[in-house]
């Protein structure tokens, strides 16, 4: 049985979020939580919240009691919309600032 949680419009660039997502792909939920707890990256905090949401979906919506048997089957980070901002630069020019967003999807499976 697959349990899914999606975090949309997460305010971090997909490239930075994929670095953290690659570390926990294929791991058990408990092990992934400990990796995310001790990771110094901002993406670790954001991905941890989505992982907790997936675990809560498994407990409440799918009535899975043993959370320790859940495995991160798939995790992928897609690019969301980019907010474009402008900043004044020298000699009357403008500098473009791109604020990137991500869509993070986590799929858990019960280990048999």
Phi and psi in degrees as GROMACS dihedral restraints (atoms count N, CA, C in turn):
[ dihedral_restraints ]
;  ai    aj    ak    al  type     phi  dphi    fc
    3     4     5     6     1  -100.3    20    10
    4     5     6     7     1   136.2    20    10
    6     7     8     9     1  -119.8    20    10
    7     8     9    10     1   135.3    20    10
    9    10    11    12     1  -129.5    20    10
   10    11    12    13     1   146.5    20    10
   12    13    14    15     1  -139.6    20    10
   13    14    15    16     1   138.2    20    10
   15    16    17    18     1  -124.4    20    10
   16    17    18    19     1   129.8    20    10
   18    19    20    21     1  -107.6    20    10
   19    20    21    22     1   115.9    20    10
   21    22    23    24     1  -106.1    20    10
   22    23    24    25     1   149.6    20    10
   24    25    26    27     1    57.7    20    10
   25    26    27    28     1    38.8    20    10
   27    28    29    30     1   -73.0    20    10
   28    29    30    31     1   130.4    20    10
   30    31    32    33     1   -85.2    20    10
   31    32    33    34     1    64.6    20    10
   33    34    35    36     1  -150.1    20    10
   34    35    36    37     1   150.4    20    10
   36    37    38    39     1   -70.8    20    10
   37    38    39    40     1   146.0    20    10
   39    40    41    42     1   -61.0    20    10
   40    41    42    43     1   -33.2    20    10
   42    43    44    45     1   -62.0    20    10
   43    44    45    46     1   -43.5    20    10
   45    46    47    48     1   -70.5    20    10
   46    47    48    49     1   -36.3    20    10
   48    49    50    51     1   -71.1    20    10
   49    50    51    52     1   -32.6    20    10
   51    52    53    54     1   -67.5    20    10
   52    53    54    55     1   -29.3    20    10
   54    55    56    57     1   -60.8    20    10
   55    56    57    58     1   -40.0    20    10
   57    58    59    60     1   -78.0    20    10
   58    59    60    61     1   -38.8    20    10
   60    61    62    63     1   -62.8    20    10
   61    62    63    64     1   -34.4    20    10
   63    64    65    66     1   -66.3    20    10
   64    65    66    67     1   -27.0    20    10
   66    67    68    69     1   -72.1    20    10
   67    68    69    70     1   -28.1    20    10
   69    70    71    72     1  -108.3    20    10
   70    71    72    73     1    -0.9    20    10
   72    73    74    75     1   -63.3    20    10
   73    74    75    76     1   127.5    20    10
   75    76    77    78     1    84.3    20    10
   76    77    78    79     1     3.0    20    10
   78    79    80    81     1   -92.9    20    10
   79    80    81    82     1   161.7    20    10
   81    82    83    84     1   -72.1    20    10
   82    83    84    85     1   157.0    20    10
   84    85    86    87     1   -62.6    20    10
   85    86    87    88     1   -42.5    20    10
   87    88    89    90     1   -62.5    20    10
   88    89    90    91     1   -42.5    20    10
   90    91    92    93     1   -67.2    20    10
   91    92    93    94     1   -39.4    20    10
   93    94    95    96     1   -65.5    20    10
   94    95    96    97     1   -37.8    20    10
   96    97    98    99     1   -62.5    20    10
   97    98    99   100     1   -42.5    20    10
   99   100   101   102     1   -68.7    20    10
  100   101   102   103     1   -34.9    20    10
  102   103   104   105     1   -64.1    20    10
  103   104   105   106     1   -44.0    20    10
  105   106   107   108     1   -70.1    20    10
  106   107   108   109     1   -32.9    20    10
  108   109   110   111     1   -63.1    20    10
  109   110   111   112     1   -36.8    20    10
  111   112   113   114     1  -102.4    20    10
  112   113   114   115     1     7.4    20    10
  114   115   116   117     1   -83.8    20    10
  115   116   117   118     1   134.6    20    10
  117   118   119   120     1   -82.4    20    10
  118   119   120   121     1     0.6    20    10
  120   121   122   123     1   -85.9    20    10
  121   122   123   124     1   150.6    20    10
  123   124   125   126     1   -64.4    20    10
  124   125   126   127     1   -35.4    20    10
  126   127   128   129     1   -63.8    20    10
  127   128   129   130     1   -26.5    20    10
  129   130   131   132     1   -64.8    20    10
  130   131   132   133     1   -38.3    20    10
  132   133   134   135     1   -67.0    20    10
  133   134   135   136     1   -42.6    20    10
  135   136   137   138     1   -69.2    20    10
  136   137   138   139     1   -41.7    20    10
  138   139   140   141     1   -70.0    20    10
  139   140   141   142     1   -32.8    20    10
  141   142   143   144     1   -63.3    20    10
  142   143   144   145     1   -39.5    20    10
  144   145   146   147     1   -63.2    20    10
  145   146   147   148     1   -38.8    20    10
  147   148   149   150     1   -71.2    20    10
  148   149   150   151     1   -36.9    20    10
  150   151   152   153     1   -65.4    20    10
  151   152   153   154     1   -40.5    20    10
  153   154   155   156     1   -62.7    20    10
  154   155   156   157     1   -35.8    20    10
  156   157   158   159     1   -65.3    20    10
  157   158   159   160     1   -40.0    20    10
  159   160   161   162     1   -65.6    20    10
  160   161   162   163     1   -39.1    20    10
  162   163   164   165     1   -65.8    20    10
  163   164   165   166     1   -41.1    20    10
  165   166   167   168     1   -64.6    20    10
  166   167   168   169     1   -36.8    20    10
  168   169   170   171     1   -62.7    20    10
  169   170   171   172     1   -38.9    20    10
  171   172   173   174     1   -66.3    20    10
  172   173   174   175     1   -41.3    20    10
  174   175   176   177     1   -71.7    20    10
  175   176   177   178     1   -45.2    20    10
  177   178   179   180     1   -90.1    20    10
  178   179   180   181     1   -42.0    20    10
  180   181   182   183     1   -88.5    20    10
  181   182   183   184     1   -32.0    20    10
  183   184   185   186     1  -111.1    20    10
  184   185   186   187     1     2.0    20    10
  186   187   188   189     1    54.5    20    10
  187   188   189   190     1    42.7    20    10
  189   190   191   192     1   -91.9    20    10
  190   191   192   193     1   116.9    20    10
  192   193   194   195     1   -81.5    20    10
  193   194   195   196     1   -38.7    20    10
  195   196   197   198     1   -91.6    20    10
  196   197   198   199     1    93.2    20    10
  198   199   200   201     1   -72.5    20    10
  199   200   201   202     1   -23.7    20    10
  201   202   203   204     1   -67.4    20    10
  202   203   204   205     1   -16.6    20    10
  204   205   206   207     1   -93.0    20    10
  205   206   207   208     1     7.6    20    10
  207   208   209   210     1   -85.8    20    10
  208   209   210   211     1   140.0    20    10
  210   211   212   213     1  -121.9    20    10
  211   212   213   214     1   140.1    20    10
  213   214   215   216     1   -78.7    20    10
  214   215   216   217     1    99.0    20    10
  216   217   218   219     1   -73.7    20    10
  217   218   219   220     1   -48.1    20    10
  219   220   221   222     1  -141.1    20    10
  220   221   222   223     1   143.7    20    10
  222   223   224   225     1  -144.6    20    10
  223   224   225   226     1   125.0    20    10
  225   226   227   228     1  -140.0    20    10
  226   227   228   229     1   150.2    20    10
  228   229   230   231     1  -119.1    20    10
  229   230   231   232     1   116.6    20    10
  231   232   233   234     1  -105.1    20    10
  232   233   234   235     1   159.7    20    10
  234   235   236   237     1   -82.7    20    10
  235   236   237   238     1   131.8    20    10
  237   238   239   240     1   -96.5    20    10
  238   239   240   241     1  -169.9    20    10
  240   241   242   243     1   -68.3    20    10
  241   242   243   244     1   150.6    20    10
  243   244   245   246     1  -105.4    20    10
  244   245   246   247     1   127.5    20    10
  246   247   248   249     1   -86.0    20    10
  247   248   249   250     1   130.9    20    10
  249   250   251   252     1  -106.0    20    10
  250   251   252   253     1   124.9    20    10
  252   253   254   255     1  -124.6    20    10
  253   254   255   256     1   158.2    20    10
  255   256   257   258     1  -126.9    20    10
  256   257   258   259     1   147.2    20    10
  258   259   260   261     1  -134.5    20    10
  259   260   261   262     1   139.2    20    10
  261   262   263   264     1   -68.1    20    10
  262   263   264   265     1   138.0    20    10
  264   265   266   267     1  -122.6    20    10
  265   266   267   268     1  -173.4    20    10
  267   268   269   270     1   -69.4    20    10
  268   269   270   271     1   152.3    20    10
  270   271   272   273     1    57.6    20    10
  271   272   273   274     1    36.3    20    10
  273   274   275   276     1    74.9    20    10
  274   275   276   277     1    12.0    20    10
  276   277   278   279     1   -88.1    20    10
  277   278   279   280     1   175.7    20    10
  279   280   281   282     1  -129.0    20    10
  280   281   282   283     1   143.2    20    10
  282   283   284   285     1  -111.5    20    10
  283   284   285   286     1   134.5    20    10
  285   286   287   288     1   -90.3    20    10
  286   287   288   289     1   133.6    20    10
  288   289   290   291     1  -116.2    20    10
  289   290   291   292     1   124.3    20    10
  291   292   293   294     1  -104.5    20    10
  292   293   294   295     1   117.2    20    10
  294   295   296   297     1  -101.5    20    10
  295   296   297   298     1   103.1    20    10
  297   298   299   300     1   -85.6    20    10
  298   299   300   301     1   150.7    20    10
  300   301   302   303     1  -126.4    20    10
  301   302   303   304     1   165.1    20    10
  303   304   305   306     1  -134.2    20    10
  304   305   306   307     1   155.0    20    10
  306   307   308   309     1  -115.6    20    10
  307   308   309   310     1   117.8    20    10
  309   310   311   312     1  -107.9    20    10
  310   311   312   313     1   127.5    20    10
  312   313   314   315     1  -119.8    20    10
  313   314   315   316     1   127.9    20    10
  315   316   317   318     1  -121.2    20    10
  316   317   318   319     1   127.9    20    10
  318   319   320   321     1  -118.2    20    10
  319   320   321   322     1   123.5    20    10
  321   322   323   324     1  -106.2    20    10
  322   323   324   325     1   147.2    20    10
  324   325   326   327     1  -130.4    20    10
  325   326   327   328     1   152.6    20    10
  327   328   329   330     1   -82.9    20    10
  328   329   330   331     1   127.5    20    10
  330   331   332   333     1   -76.7    20    10
  331   332   333   334     1   132.4    20    10
